[in-house]
Amino acid sequence: MSKQPISKQAAGPVEGPLSDNERLKRESNFLRGTIAEDLQDPLTGGFNGDNFQLIRFHGMYQQDDRDIRPERTAQKLEPLHNVMLRARLPGGIITPAQWQVIDKFAEEHSLYGSIRLTTRQTFQFHGVLKRDIKLMHQTLNSTGIDSIATAGDVNRNVLCTSNPVESELHQEAYEWAKKISEHLLPKTRAYVEIWLDGEKLGGDEEPILGSNYLPRKFKTTVVIPPHNDVDIHANDLNFVAIADGGKLVGFNVLVGGGLAMTHGDTSTYPRKASDFGFIPLSHVLEVAAAVVSTQRDWGNRVNRKNAKTKYTLERVGVEAFKAEVESRAGIQFGEVRPYEFTSRGDRFGWVEGIDGKHHLTLFIENGRLLDFPGKPLKTGMLEIAKIHQGDFRLTANQNLIIAGVPAGEKARIEALARQYGLLDDGVSEQRKQSMACVALPTCPLAMAEAERMLPAFVTDIEALLAKHGLADDAIIFRVTGCPNGCGRAMLAEVGLVGKAPGRYNLHLGGNLEGTRIPRLHLENITEPQILAELDTLIGRWATERDGNECFGDFVIRVGVVAPVIDSARDFYAA
């Protein structure tokens, strides 16, 4: 079904009755609610009323294990409520000392014992019971980490290209990621008061976010071409690093990307970010604040399904939004500076930086650091953390870089990584190019498997590639358990979106650079049906491809799917 062209509306807020989340934020007293009192309630392992939503602004989601939910219901027990915490880790950099602290907490105070690396360059604790939540925040704080604004209607963890071409340029970009993160953080003292027993000073003000915060979540990146490892088009605000003579001189600013949608609602769709133009370094923080405050004032607070920045841009027009940002920041965007993306995943193995230090990128399937039979990954990371003198960098693709290794330590670090299964030469290129969100049973939103389905499904894809003589090739393959899109399937060559347990929508036609959205090919089909379709298409790709043509380009060229060019208008076109 095709969509009607979107008629531009007057710039400004959407009129109408506000969503209930707006009431909740307004009445929360700058995100405090009654969380502190709720923590003292021993009758339930969960949070009551508004607090269920409010804890998100403190970096947590209330969850339960859906595998055991029916059993507990039969026993007339409430679900096994626990929280997932997502840390704030701008640019994904963490020290070995910090790692040892988080490892100990995961081991001693979480139901699953794991550390999860996310698609947003940070780690998550899963399965923390109510009694340990305060300890969790205090433990993180003791090592210089917090979870402020990693969930809820605020600017989320700021990503930064983690696989640098130039160490010096990466350092500069990373510093900007940190500065942007700090600049856009909520200024309320709710976090400090509730979790760290901080003094109640009163007088809260939110000059950038406002007392009602943002209409919806907001994601920001700093990216260094030619590596699009952070998938800029999945984010609301992106700063693309422009270098001159190896020195950072400014950024192109791209606004309004995002992959989330809702099944059955054609007013929702993934969208690529729009390039507003170039700014020098002196304007970065002002522009970041201006984009956020424009979205704060103009974003849709009536319908949360249409509240992201991408829908605001489509509603008022890119030029009107850009002009407002210029007015608020007191600057004019310059012409877009040329840049090119040539890759988007992680560069596995050893890479030497310009400082003579070495960086080892490890493939961590599904980002799950746990001790598996024959592969004690979590113990291995702990052992490396005990001796490593540099830092760790978590990538936006759920992998991990052991960074800043002196030449004399390379052999020792590599030996440990191999000993504990963190480094395995047998991992195929296809597996390295595959990714899934957390999904069932952990995520309450997931409609289908992703994490648990992915390993076996990738094995099946490997077999198909081998069958057709393409064992050395790979397809960017991603699975997400629901249309919110945390697995970033809407930027994959083959993307699966959960429709029901074991059933997915199959999207085809993304590209290697992460600059094209795939189109729906088959809807609500089972895993065997997906594999049968891929068998046919990979067979055709093997015999009909043009040189080294990637799979996503091939299916478009031969007409299996039409390219998505302007998703607001053609994503749902037949």
C-alpha positions as CSV (number, residue, x, y, z in Angstrom):
1,M,0.0,0.0,0.0
2,S,1.4,3.4,-0.8
3,K,1.3,6.4,1.5
4,Q,-0.2,9.7,0.7
5,P,2.3,12.6,0.4
6,I,2.8,14.2,3.7
7,S,1.5,17.7,3.8
8,K,3.8,20.1,5.7
9,Q,2.3,21.7,8.8
10,A,3.1,24.9,10.5
11,A,6.3,24.8,12.6
12,G,5.6,24.5,16.3
13,P,4.1,22.0,18.7
14,V,1.4,19.5,17.8
15,E,-2.0,20.6,19.3
16,G,-4.2,18.1,21.1
17,P,-4.6,16.1,24.3
18,L,-1.2,15.2,25.6
19,S,-0.1,11.5,26.0
20,D,-0.1,10.1,29.5
21,N,3.7,10.1,29.6
22,E,3.6,13.9,29.5
23,R,1.4,13.9,32.7
24,L,3.8,11.4,34.3
25,K,6.9,13.6,33.5
26,R,5.1,16.8,34.6
27,E,4.0,15.3,37.9
28,S,7.3,13.5,38.6
29,N,9.1,16.5,40.3
30,F,12.0,16.3,37.9
31,L,12.0,12.5,37.7
32,R,11.8,11.7,41.4
33,G,8.3,10.4,41.6
34,T,8.0,8.2,44.6
35,I,10.9,5.9,43.6
36,A,12.6,6.3,47.0
37,E,9.5,5.2,48.9
38,D,8.8,2.4,46.4
39,L,12.3,0.9,47.1
40,Q,11.2,0.3,50.7
41,D,8.1,-1.7,49.6
42,P,8.9,-5.4,50.3
43,L,5.6,-6.7,49.1
44,T,6.5,-6.6,45.5
45,G,9.7,-7.0,43.5
46,G,8.5,-4.5,41.0
47,F,7.8,-0.7,40.9
48,N,4.3,0.7,41.3
49,G,2.3,3.1,39.2
50,D,4.3,5.9,37.5
51,N,7.6,4.6,39.0
52,F,7.6,1.7,36.5
53,Q,8.2,4.3,33.7
54,L,10.2,6.8,35.8
55,I,13.0,4.4,36.6
56,R,13.8,4.4,32.9
57,F,15.1,7.9,33.2
58,H,17.5,6.5,35.7
59,G,18.8,4.0,33.2
60,M,16.7,1.0,34.1
61,Y,13.9,-1.1,32.7
62,Q,11.7,-3.4,34.8
63,Q,11.7,-6.9,33.3
64,D,10.9,-10.4,34.1
65,D,12.0,-13.8,32.7
66,R,9.3,-14.7,30.2
67,D,10.4,-18.3,30.1
68,I,9.2,-18.8,33.6
69,R,6.3,-16.4,33.7
70,P,3.6,-19.1,33.0
71,E,5.0,-21.3,35.7
72,R,5.0,-18.5,38.3
73,T,1.5,-17.5,37.3
74,A,0.3,-21.1,37.8
75,Q,1.9,-21.0,41.3
76,K,0.0,-17.7,41.9
77,L,3.3,-15.8,42.2
78,E,3.9,-12.4,40.7
79,P,6.4,-12.4,37.8
80,L,10.1,-12.5,38.9
81,H,10.5,-8.8,38.7
82,N,14.0,-7.5,38.2
83,V,15.7,-4.6,36.4
84,M,18.0,-4.2,33.5
85,L,20.5,-1.4,33.8
86,R,22.2,0.3,30.9
87,A,25.4,2.3,31.8
88,R,26.3,5.7,30.4
89,L,29.6,5.2,28.6
90,P,30.2,7.9,26.0
91,G,32.2,6.5,23.1
92,G,32.2,3.1,24.8
93,I,35.5,3.5,26.6
94,I,36.0,1.8,30.0
95,T,39.1,1.1,32.0
96,P,40.3,-2.3,33.2
97,A,39.8,-1.2,36.8
98,Q,36.2,-0.3,36.1
99,W,35.8,-3.6,34.3
100,Q,36.8,-5.5,37.3
101,V,34.2,-3.7,39.4
102,I,31.4,-4.4,37.0
103,D,32.4,-8.0,36.6
104,K,32.3,-8.5,40.4
105,F,28.8,-7.0,40.6
106,A,27.4,-9.0,37.7
107,E,28.8,-12.2,39.3
108,E,27.5,-11.5,42.8
109,H,24.3,-9.5,42.3
110,S,22.6,-10.4,39.0
111,L,20.4,-13.4,38.2
112,Y,22.2,-14.2,35.0
113,G,25.8,-13.4,36.0
114,S,26.5,-11.9,32.6
115,I,27.8,-8.6,31.2
116,R,25.9,-7.6,28.1
117,L,27.5,-5.5,25.4
118,T,24.9,-3.5,23.6
119,T,24.3,-2.1,20.1
120,R,24.8,1.4,21.7
121,Q,28.3,1.0,22.8
122,T,27.8,0.3,26.5
123,F,27.1,-2.6,28.8
124,Q,24.0,-3.8,30.6
125,F,23.4,-5.7,33.8
126,H,20.4,-8.0,33.6
127,G,18.4,-9.6,36.4
128,V,19.1,-7.2,39.3
129,L,16.6,-7.6,42.1
130,K,15.0,-4.7,43.9
131,R,17.0,-5.1,47.0
132,D,20.3,-4.7,45.1
133,I,19.4,-1.7,42.9
134,K,20.7,0.9,45.2
135,L,24.0,-1.0,45.7
136,M,24.3,-1.3,41.9
137,H,24.2,2.5,41.4
138,Q,26.5,3.1,44.3
139,T,29.0,0.5,43.0
140,L,29.0,2.1,39.5
141,N,29.4,5.5,41.1
142,S,32.4,4.4,43.1
143,T,34.3,3.6,39.9
144,G,33.1,6.8,38.0
145,I,30.2,5.3,36.0
146,D,26.5,6.2,36.1
147,S,23.3,5.3,34.2
148,I,21.8,8.8,34.0
149,A,19.7,9.2,30.9
150,T,20.4,5.9,29.2
151,A,16.7,5.2,28.9
152,G,13.5,7.4,28.9
153,D,12.7,10.6,26.9
154,V,16.2,12.1,27.0
155,N,19.4,12.1,25.0
156,R,20.9,8.6,25.3
157,N,24.4,7.3,25.5
158,V,26.5,9.2,22.9
159,L,28.2,6.9,20.4
160,C,31.6,7.5,18.8
161,T,33.5,5.6,16.1
162,S,35.5,3.1,18.1
163,N,37.6,1.7,15.3
164,P,39.9,4.6,14.5
165,V,42.0,5.2,11.5
166,E,44.0,7.8,13.3
167,S,44.5,7.6,17.0
168,E,44.8,11.4,17.4
169,L,41.6,12.0,15.4
170,H,39.8,9.4,17.4
171,Q,40.9,11.0,20.7
172,E,39.5,14.4,19.6
173,A,36.2,12.9,18.4
174,Y,35.9,10.9,21.6
175,E,36.4,14.0,23.7
176,W,33.5,15.7,21.8
177,A,31.3,12.7,22.4
178,K,32.0,13.1,26.1
179,K,31.3,16.8,26.0
180,I,28.1,16.4,24.1
181,S,26.9,13.7,26.6
182,E,27.7,16.0,29.6
183,H,26.1,19.0,28.0
184,L,22.8,17.3,27.2
185,L,22.5,15.4,30.5
186,P,19.5,16.0,32.7
187,K,20.5,18.5,35.4
188,T,18.0,17.2,38.0
189,R,19.5,15.9,41.2
190,A,17.0,13.1,41.4
191,Y,19.6,10.4,40.5
192,V,22.1,11.6,43.1
193,E,19.3,11.9,45.8
194,I,17.6,8.6,45.2
195,W,20.6,6.3,44.5
196,L,23.6,8.0,46.1
197,D,21.9,9.4,49.1
198,G,22.8,12.9,48.0
199,E,21.7,16.0,49.7
200,K,18.3,17.5,48.7
201,L,19.2,21.0,47.5
202,G,16.0,21.8,45.5
203,G,15.8,24.4,42.8
204,D,16.0,22.0,39.9
205,E,16.2,23.5,36.4
206,E,16.4,21.9,33.0
207,P,17.6,24.6,30.6
208,I,18.0,22.3,27.6
209,L,15.6,19.4,28.3
210,G,12.8,21.4,30.0
211,S,10.7,20.3,32.9
212,N,8.9,17.7,30.8
213,Y,12.0,16.5,29.1
214,L,11.8,15.3,25.5
215,P,8.7,13.9,23.7
216,R,10.6,10.7,23.0
217,K,14.1,9.1,23.2
218,F,16.9,10.9,21.4
219,K,20.1,9.3,20.1
220,T,23.4,11.1,19.2
221,T,26.6,9.9,17.6
222,V,30.0,11.2,16.6
223,V,31.4,9.3,13.6
224,I,34.7,9.4,11.8
225,P,34.5,8.5,8.1
226,P,35.2,6.1,6.4
227,H,33.9,3.9,9.1
228,N,30.1,4.0,9.7
229,D,30.4,1.6,12.6
230,V,27.8,3.5,14.6
231,D,25.1,3.4,11.9
232,I,24.4,7.1,11.8
233,H,21.0,6.7,10.1
234,A,19.7,5.0,13.2
235,N,20.2,8.2,15.2
236,D,18.5,11.5,15.8
237,L,21.6,13.7,15.7
238,N,25.0,12.9,14.2
239,F,28.2,14.7,14.0
240,V,30.3,13.5,11.1
241,A,34.0,14.3,11.7
242,I,35.7,16.4,9.0
243,A,39.5,16.4,9.1
244,D,42.0,18.6,7.4
245,G,45.6,17.4,7.5
246,G,44.7,14.7,10.1
247,K,43.3,17.4,12.5
248,L,39.6,17.7,13.3
249,V,38.2,21.0,12.0
250,G,34.5,20.5,12.4
251,F,31.5,18.3,11.7
252,N,28.7,17.8,9.2
253,V,25.5,17.7,11.2
254,L,22.9,15.1,10.3
255,V,19.5,15.1,11.9
256,G,16.4,12.9,12.0
257,G,17.5,9.3,11.5
258,G,15.8,6.5,13.3
259,L,14.7,2.9,12.6
260,A,11.7,2.3,15.0
261,M,8.2,1.7,13.6
262,T,5.0,0.0,14.7
263,H,3.5,-3.0,13.0
264,G,0.4,-2.1,11.1
265,D,0.8,1.7,11.4
266,T,1.9,3.2,8.1
267,S,2.4,6.6,9.7
268,T,5.6,5.1,11.3
269,Y,8.6,4.2,9.3
270,P,12.4,4.1,9.4
271,R,14.1,7.2,8.1
272,K,17.6,8.3,7.1
273,A,19.1,11.4,8.7
274,S,19.1,14.7,6.7
275,D,22.4,16.6,6.3
276,F,22.1,20.1,7.6
277,G,25.6,21.2,6.7
278,F,29.0,21.9,8.2
279,I,29.9,23.6,11.5
280,P,33.3,24.4,13.0
281,L,34.3,23.0,16.4
282,S,33.4,26.2,18.2
283,H,29.6,25.6,17.5
284,V,29.2,22.0,18.4
285,L,27.6,22.3,21.9
286,E,25.3,25.2,20.8
287,V,24.1,23.2,17.8
288,A,23.6,20.1,19.8
289,A,21.5,22.0,22.4
290,A,19.6,23.8,19.6
291,V,18.6,20.5,17.9
292,V,17.5,19.1,21.2
293,S,15.5,22.1,22.2
294,T,13.8,22.4,18.8
295,Q,12.7,18.8,19.1
296,R,11.7,19.5,22.7
297,D,9.4,22.3,21.7
298,W,8.2,21.0,18.3
299,G,8.1,17.2,18.8
300,N,4.8,15.4,19.0
301,R,3.7,15.1,22.7
302,V,0.2,14.0,21.6
303,N,1.0,10.8,19.8
304,R,4.1,8.9,21.1
305,K,4.2,6.8,18.0
306,N,5.1,9.9,16.0
307,A,7.2,11.7,18.6
308,K,10.7,11.0,17.4
309,T,12.7,13.8,15.7
310,K,12.3,12.1,12.3
311,Y,8.6,12.7,12.3
312,T,9.0,16.3,13.4
313,L,11.3,16.9,10.4
314,E,8.7,15.3,8.1
315,R,5.9,17.3,9.6
316,V,7.4,20.8,9.5
317,G,10.0,20.2,6.7
318,V,13.7,19.9,6.9
319,E,14.4,23.5,6.0
320,A,12.0,24.9,8.7
321,F,13.7,22.7,11.3
322,K,17.2,23.7,10.1
323,A,16.3,27.4,10.2
324,E,15.1,27.1,13.7
325,V,18.3,25.3,14.8
326,E,20.3,28.1,13.2
327,S,18.2,30.8,14.9
328,R,18.6,29.1,18.4
329,A,22.3,28.4,18.0
330,G,23.0,31.8,16.5
331,I,24.9,30.3,13.6
332,Q,24.5,29.4,9.9
333,F,25.3,25.9,8.6
334,G,28.0,25.9,6.0
335,E,28.0,23.8,2.8
336,V,28.1,20.1,3.4
337,R,31.8,19.0,3.4
338,P,32.4,15.9,1.3
339,Y,32.9,12.6,3.1
340,E,32.5,8.9,2.2
341,F,31.7,5.8,4.1
342,T,33.3,2.6,2.8
343,S,32.7,0.3,5.7
344,R,30.5,-0.1,8.7
345,G,31.4,-3.1,10.8
346,D,34.3,-3.7,13.2
347,R,37.8,-4.5,11.9
348,F,38.6,-7.7,13.8
349,G,42.0,-8.7,14.9
350,W,45.0,-6.5,15.5
351,V,45.3,-2.9,14.2
352,E,48.2,-0.6,14.9
353,G,47.6,3.0,15.8
354,I,49.8,5.9,14.9
355,D,51.1,6.0,18.4
356,G,52.7,2.6,18.0
357,K,50.1,1.0,20.3
358,H,48.1,-1.9,19.1
359,H,44.3,-2.6,19.3
360,L,42.7,-6.0,19.3
361,T,39.1,-6.3,18.3
362,L,37.3,-9.4,19.6
363,F,34.1,-10.8,18.2
364,I,31.5,-11.3,21.0
365,E,28.5,-13.2,19.6
366,N,25.3,-11.3,20.7
367,G,27.5,-9.2,23.0
368,R,27.0,-11.7,25.7
369,L,29.9,-12.1,28.1
370,L,29.3,-15.2,30.2
371,D,31.2,-18.3,30.9
372,F,29.9,-20.9,28.4
373,P,31.0,-24.5,28.4
374,G,34.5,-24.6,26.8
375,K,34.4,-20.8,26.3
376,P,34.7,-18.9,29.6
377,L,34.4,-15.5,28.0
378,K,33.6,-13.5,31.1
379,T,36.5,-15.0,33.1
380,G,38.8,-14.4,30.2
381,M,37.9,-10.7,30.1
382,L,38.5,-10.5,33.8
383,E,41.9,-12.0,33.5
384,I,42.8,-9.6,30.7
385,A,41.5,-6.7,32.8
386,K,43.9,-7.7,35.6
387,I,47.0,-7.1,33.4
388,H,45.9,-4.7,30.6
389,Q,47.5,-1.2,30.8
390,G,45.3,0.5,28.1
391,D,41.5,0.7,28.0
392,F,38.6,-1.3,26.6
393,R,36.4,0.0,23.9
394,L,32.9,-1.3,23.4
395,T,31.7,-1.1,19.8
396,A,28.3,-0.3,18.5
397,N,28.1,-3.8,17.1
398,Q,28.3,-5.6,20.4
399,N,32.0,-6.3,20.1
400,L,35.0,-5.3,22.3
401,I,38.4,-3.7,21.5
402,I,41.4,-4.2,23.8
403,A,43.0,-0.9,23.0
404,G,46.3,0.7,23.7
405,V,48.4,-2.5,23.9
406,P,52.2,-1.9,23.9
407,A,54.1,-4.1,21.3
408,G,55.7,-6.1,24.1
409,E,52.4,-7.1,25.5
410,K,50.7,-8.2,22.3
411,A,51.6,-11.9,22.6
412,R,50.5,-12.1,26.2
413,I,47.1,-10.5,25.5
414,E,46.5,-12.6,22.5
415,A,47.4,-15.8,24.3
416,L,44.9,-15.0,27.1
417,A,42.2,-14.1,24.5
418,R,42.8,-17.5,22.7
419,Q,42.9,-19.4,26.0
420,Y,39.4,-18.3,27.1
421,G,37.7,-18.5,23.7
422,L,37.6,-14.7,23.1
423,L,39.7,-15.1,19.9
424,D,38.7,-17.8,17.6
425,D,40.1,-18.1,14.0
426,G,37.2,-20.3,13.1
427,V,34.5,-17.6,13.2
428,S,33.2,-16.9,9.7
429,E,32.9,-13.5,8.1
430,Q,29.2,-14.1,7.9
431,R,28.9,-14.5,11.7
432,K,31.0,-11.4,12.2
433,Q,28.5,-9.5,10.0
434,S,25.4,-10.7,11.9
435,M,23.8,-9.1,14.9
436,A,20.7,-9.3,17.0
437,C,19.0,-7.4,19.8
438,V,18.6,-8.8,23.4
439,A,15.0,-10.0,22.6
440,L,13.2,-12.9,24.3
441,P,13.2,-13.8,27.1
442,T,14.7,-10.7,28.6
443,C,13.1,-7.9,26.8
444,P,9.4,-7.3,27.6
445,L,8.8,-5.8,24.1
446,A,10.2,-8.6,22.0
447,M,7.7,-10.5,19.9
448,A,10.2,-13.1,18.7
449,E,13.5,-14.7,19.4
450,A,16.6,-12.8,18.1
451,E,19.5,-13.4,20.4
452,R,18.8,-17.2,20.9
453,M,17.8,-17.7,17.3
454,L,20.8,-16.0,15.7
455,P,23.7,-18.4,16.3
456,A,21.9,-21.4,14.8
457,F,20.4,-19.3,12.0
458,V,23.8,-17.9,11.0
459,T,25.1,-21.5,10.8
460,D,22.2,-22.2,8.3
461,I,23.2,-19.1,6.2
462,E,26.8,-20.2,6.2
463,A,25.6,-23.5,4.8
464,L,23.6,-21.7,2.1
465,L,26.6,-19.6,1.1
466,A,28.9,-22.7,1.0
467,K,26.2,-24.6,-1.1
468,H,26.3,-21.9,-3.7
469,G,30.1,-21.5,-3.7
470,L,30.2,-18.3,-1.7
471,A,31.7,-19.5,1.5
472,D,34.1,-16.5,1.6
473,D,31.4,-14.0,1.1
474,A,29.1,-12.5,3.7
475,I,25.7,-10.7,3.9
476,I,25.0,-8.0,6.5
477,F,22.3,-9.9,8.5
478,R,20.4,-8.5,11.5
479,V,17.5,-9.7,13.5
480,T,15.4,-7.6,15.9
481,G,12.7,-9.0,18.2
482,C,10.3,-6.2,17.6
483,P,9.9,-3.2,15.3
484,N,11.6,-0.8,17.7
485,G,14.7,-1.9,15.9
486,C,17.4,-2.3,18.5
487,G,19.1,-4.9,16.3
488,R,19.2,-2.3,13.5
489,A,17.7,-4.7,11.0
490,M,16.4,-1.6,9.0
491,L,20.0,-1.0,7.9
492,A,20.9,-4.6,6.9
493,E,21.1,-6.3,3.5
494,V,18.9,-9.0,5.1
495,G,16.8,-7.8,8.1
496,L,14.3,-9.8,10.1
497,V,11.8,-8.0,12.3
498,G,9.9,-10.1,14.9
499,K,6.2,-10.5,14.3
500,A,5.4,-13.4,16.7
501,P,7.5,-16.1,18.4
502,G,9.4,-17.8,15.6
503,R,7.9,-15.5,12.9
504,Y,9.5,-12.5,11.2
505,N,9.1,-10.0,8.5
506,L,11.8,-10.3,5.9
507,H,13.4,-7.1,4.6
508,L,15.9,-7.0,1.8
509,G,18.0,-4.3,0.1
510,G,20.2,-2.5,2.5
511,N,23.8,-1.8,1.5
512,L,27.4,-2.3,2.9
513,E,27.8,1.4,3.9
514,G,24.6,1.6,6.0
515,T,23.1,4.3,3.8
516,R,20.0,2.5,2.4
517,I,16.9,1.2,4.2
518,P,15.7,-2.4,3.2
519,R,12.2,-3.0,1.9
520,L,9.7,-5.5,3.2
521,H,9.9,-8.6,0.9
522,L,7.8,-11.2,2.8
523,E,5.7,-10.8,5.8
524,N,5.1,-12.9,8.9
525,I,7.0,-16.0,7.8
526,T,8.7,-18.8,9.7
527,E,12.4,-19.5,9.9
528,P,12.3,-22.4,7.4
529,Q,10.4,-20.2,4.9
530,I,13.0,-17.4,5.3
531,L,15.8,-20.0,4.7
532,A,14.0,-21.3,1.6
533,E,13.7,-17.8,0.2
534,L,17.3,-17.0,1.0
535,D,18.5,-20.3,-0.7
536,T,16.8,-19.2,-3.9
537,L,18.1,-15.6,-3.8
538,I,21.7,-16.6,-2.8
539,G,21.7,-19.1,-5.6
540,R,20.8,-16.3,-8.0
541,W,23.3,-14.0,-6.5
542,A,26.1,-16.6,-7.0
543,T,25.3,-16.9,-10.8
544,E,24.0,-13.4,-11.7
545,R,26.0,-11.0,-9.5
546,D,28.0,-8.2,-11.2
547,G,31.6,-8.6,-10.1
548,N,31.9,-8.2,-6.3
549,E,28.3,-6.8,-6.1
550,C,27.0,-7.1,-2.5
551,F,23.8,-9.0,-1.9
552,G,21.7,-5.8,-1.1
553,D,22.7,-4.1,-4.3
554,F,22.0,-7.3,-6.3
555,V,18.4,-7.9,-5.1
556,I,17.7,-4.3,-6.1
557,R,19.4,-4.4,-9.5
558,V,17.5,-7.6,-10.5
559,G,14.2,-6.3,-9.2
560,V,13.6,-8.6,-6.3
561,V,12.7,-5.4,-4.3
562,A,12.6,-1.7,-5.2
563,P,15.0,0.6,-3.4
564,V,13.7,2.7,-0.6
565,I,14.7,6.3,-1.7
566,D,12.4,8.5,0.5
567,S,11.0,6.3,3.2
568,A,8.3,8.8,4.4
569,R,6.7,8.4,1.0
570,D,7.9,5.1,-0.4
571,F,8.7,2.7,2.5
572,Y,5.3,1.0,2.2
573,A,4.9,1.3,-1.6
574,A,4.3,-2.0,-3.3
